[in-house]
Amino acid sequence: MRPLNNLDLRLSDRDTSFMTKLAALLLLGCLTAFAEAKKASPPKNQNAPVAKPTPKKEWTSLELSDPNFDPFDLAKRLAYAEHLLTSIDAVYKAIPNFSLQQDAWLKKERERIQTLNDEQAQNQSVIKLSESTEYKLQKTKQTFLTLQSALKAIIKFEKDKTKAALPGWLVISHQLVHPGPFDSLTELERKGLLQLPKGKQYASFTLDLLSNELGRDIMVYILLPHLNRLSQEK
């Protein structure tokens, strides 16, 4: 019988020889595949321009819900305030001023309603007054004057880089979500008492749903981010 250790030695030599041959075959296969791939691939263009990352899209739509709108970017807030003021100015100028006679009638009617002792009669008179063309004309003009004044203040405060602009944005938001003046604007236009400028941006003021959405967007995309930051600073 052959010694066990000699048998183990011969097996080890055979295994080593086999592994060596296998390694040589694998290496040869790799080298061949690499050479073929290199031969098949087109030569690199040394003068090819280096790909640059896509620049961040600029906010140009003047929509607050645009993901590129940054509420903390002063230039963007100013651009939006100035855009909105341009639209408000145009609508304000389109609303006719009420005459001295109309103003006198409104004042007299309010004083008369205050003297009524019957609550039901008083309520009916208030409703009738609020449905009058004179009342709607006055309230609509006052609303757009408020919007105009608030936006002018916002632009001034924003340029001065103060936080005092935030209350102005709150006024704008509040005025826009109140449907009354915008319903009146639609009715006045339908009656031919005013003619709004042409352009899709004015649809927001003749449809109370859109004006409400505009006011909500100012609250969500301008006011809330600033209020959150202010609360974190405290």
Secondary structure, DSSP 4 states (H G I P E B T S, - for coil): ---HHHHHHHHHHHHHHHHHHHHHHHHHHHHHHHHHHHHHSPPP-TTPPPPPPPPPPP--S--TTSTT--TT-HHHHHHHHHHHHHHHHHHHHHSPPPPHHHHHHHHHHHHHHHH---HHHHHHHHHHHHTSHHHHHHHHHHHHHHHHHHHHHHHHHHHTT-TTHHHHHHHHHHHHH--HHHHHHHHHHHTTS--PPSSGGGHHHH-HHHHHHHHHHHIIIIIHHHHHHHHHH-
